[in-house]
Amino acid sequence: MSAVMLDVEGLELTSEEREMLQHPSVGGVILFSRNYHDPQQLQALTQSMRQASGRPLLIAIDHEGGRVQRCREHFSAIPAMADFESLASNEAEGERWASQMGWLMAAEVLACGIDFSFAPVLDVNGCSEVIGDRAFSQHPEEVARLARAFIQGMQRAGMQATGKHFPGHGSVQADSHFEVPRDGRSLSDIRSQDLPPFTELMGELRGIMPAHVIYTEIDPLPAGFSHFWLQNILRQEMKFDGVIFSDDLAMQGATVVGDMQSRAEQAFSAGCDMVLVCNDRAGAIQVLDRVTIPQPQRPFIQMMAGQPPLSWSQLKQSTDWQLGQQVIQQLRTRADR
């Protein structure tokens, strides 16, 4: 079944990529900055991907705002999530900002033919520099409050939300892109400090992405490969019935599981519905050629598909887009004080 999400190299599809998109195991593509030049080019790229696939295809991107925003020129400069708490004069203002920025992020991404952004970050800001101001707050209840408003904005634009990085990446210094982070806290500490945003927003999340973090007191495997975290906690205890996406299997935090085939097999076995293999074409081919994709337990491609968007020109003329620009200017003014 179509449960592998791949990347592509540039602004247009190569003949090899067109062929890969026709593979029955491929169900999605994730885009990076290298795939973007301008909105019209991006629209043409996403359209060509769907045509090459010939079947329903999820197209995703990491476009959170702040430091993690793959499309810059011609797109609105979405602020870092931490700004909604740190710069607001009261809770209502922060929630209004978060909701409008959730709408703006989602509407611009959808207008280019992308189904969803892997957002929002539900980590609680602690010692992790790779998370930092990507998190809404240092306090779990504030993360939940502001993320709820952001998600409501996303949903109003027609995009489903994916919470990350379950059960929480904020309390480890190591960056799982380059290292294997280990978190030595107890399960009770993680329950009280990191899980509340996920628990509070369970009814709002259509997708969840687990962390490539080993919680050493709980399981020797990173959360994204852990039956305990994905089945016992997320599915059974928290009753999550949405889509579980692995984080990128090419990241250093995933290497403890073995080669790419082993990583994909373990991720599926633990409970991931779709696995991401990025920036490693040989590894992606290995997964497509050697891994038996399990039968899906839920219609995840339909669950995450974006709703019909406004066109780019309609978007720029909309009241919501204009309100979004006002919020961005307000935030800049506050930050400069």
Secondary structure by P-SEA (a helix, b strand, c coil): cccbbbbbccccccaaaaaaaacccccbbbbcccccccaaaaaaaaaaaaaaaccbbbbbbcccccccccccccccccccccccccccccaaaaaaaaaaaaaaaaaaaaaacccccccccccccccccccccccccccaaaaaaaaaaaaaaaaaabbbbbbcccccccccccccccccccccccaaaaaaccaaaaaaacccccbbbbbcccccccccccccccccccccccccccccccbbbbcccccccccccccaaaaaaaaaaacccbbbbcccaaaaaaaacccccccccccccccccccccccaaaaaacaaaaaaaaaaaaaaaaaac
